[in-house]
Amino acid sequence: MRFVVGPDGVIVPDISERLPGRGLWLSASRDIIDEACAKNFFAKAARGQVKIPEDLVDRVEKLLRQRCLEVFGLARRAGQMVGGYEKVRSYLKTEKAGVLIAANDGADDGRSKISALAPEIPLIDCFSGGELGAAIGRDRLVHAVIAEGGFAKSLLVEANKLVGLQKKM
């Protein structure tokens, strides 16, 4: 994860890794970011005083979640995403998939059925059906697949970061 020091001296998460300034890099882990805040690692790396928002980790998690859902929506608009159990099943029979998506509030047997259809394809299951649906203009979506390529790779990278930041239950 990349962070930068804003003009006002506040640490800003740079989810897209495009903000100007010297980047301060940390692993995408809630524990590591909490430790960096507690031990003032940001100030040491920036070689100066910085302000760290109290809710930095939660803010990063929210931004990553938003970024993942944006990539998901872009894949849909580009025609690279198929949603719905039957459509996903048909797609997997004829096309190369980059990543499978299953809502975390969907039935466990549905998630395992989708995984069984293509066990070699990574499965992302850190979003609710409502979040997935909202990203593509539906009320709810439980199963989806994204074609092999840039959208799948990008979503997989961002979702792995998100999983590292989620609170342990």
N, C-alpha and C positions, 0 to 999 in steps of 0.2 A: 504494500500500500504506500502511495506517495502522499506526503503532506508538504505544504509550503507555508512560509510565514507571510501573512497578509500585510498590506501597507500599514495597518494599525497595530502590528505586532502579534496578532492572534493566529494560532495554528489553524490552518484550513485543510480539510481533506481534499485531495485532488483525485477524484475517482476516475476522471477521463485522462489523467496524466498529461494535461496540456497547459496548466496554469504556468505563468512566468515565475521565475525565481528558482533558487537552488532547492532541489527536492530533498526531503528527509524521508528515508525509506524504512518501513517496518513490515514485518510479516503480518499477514491478515489473520490475526488472532486477538481475541478480546483480552486475554491475559497479558500478551506482550504490549498491547497499546496501553492497558491500565498500568503496567509496570513502568513504561516509558513516561507516562504522566506523573506517576508517584515519585519517580527518581529523577525527574527533571531532565531526562535525556534529550528532549526537544531543544531546550535552551543550550545544552552542551553542543549538540550538533549544529545549531544555528549560530553558535558563538555569540550569543547575546540574550537579552531578556525576551521572553515570549509569554503570551497569555494563552492558557489552555482552557477551552470551554469545559465546564463540568460534565456536560453530556456528550463529550467528543465521540466515544465509542458508539453510543446510541445514534448519534448523528451520522456517523460513517455507515452504520448498518442500514439506516433508512435510505441514505444516498445510493448504496450498493443495490438495495432491493429495487429502488426506483430505476436504476440503470439497467438491471437485468430485465425488468418488465418492459422498458423502452426497447431493448434489443429484441425481445420476444415480439412486441408489436411491429417493429420494423420488419422482422422476418415474415410476419403475416402479410403485411402490405406488399412485400416483395415477392409473394407467392412461394415462399420457402417453408411455410408452416402449414401443417394440416392438423385439425382438431376434431376430437370425438373418437370414441373407442373403435368403432367399425371402420372409420376412415383411416385411422392410424394403422389398424391391422392390415387393411388392404394396401396401404402405402408401403409397409414393411415387406410385403410380398414382392413388390415390383421395383422399388426404388432404394437408393442408398441413403440411410439416415445418419445424421451427425449426432443427434442427441434426442432422447426421449424425455418428456415432461409428464409428471403425474402430480395432481394436486395432493397436498399433504392431508387434506380433510376428506379425500375420497376413500372408498373402501379399500382395505388392505388387499383383498383378493383381486381387485381390479389392477392395482399397482403391480402385483406379482404376475398377473396374466400378461400385462404389457411387457414387463421385463423378460418373461419367458419367451416371448415372440422374437426378441433380439437380445440375447444375454450379453453380447459383446458391445452393445451400444450403451454409453453412459446414461444414467437416469438422474434427472434433477427432480427432487421432490420437496423443495423448501418454500413453495408458494401455495396459498389456498386457492380453491376453485374460483372464489370471488375475485382474487387478485389477477389470476390468469384471464378470466373472462373480461374484466375491466380493461386489461391491456389491449384487447382486440375488439372491444365494443359489444361484448355479450354480457349476460348476467353472470354466467358461470361456465367454466371449462375444466374438465377433470383430466383428460388425456390429450396429449399433443406430441407431434414429432416435428423436428426441424431438419431440413435436408442437409446433407454433408456440405461443408463450406464455411465461409467466414462468419455467418450469423451463429452457427452451431459452436464454432470455436470460441467466439467472443462470449457467448452466453455461458459456456462451460467454465471459462476462466473467471468470469465475474461471479457466477454462482458458487464456485469453490471458495472464493474470497468471502462471500456472504456466509457460507456454512461455518467458516472459521470464526466469524464474528457473532454468530447467534448465541444467545444465552443458553447455557446448559440447563436442561430441565431436571 
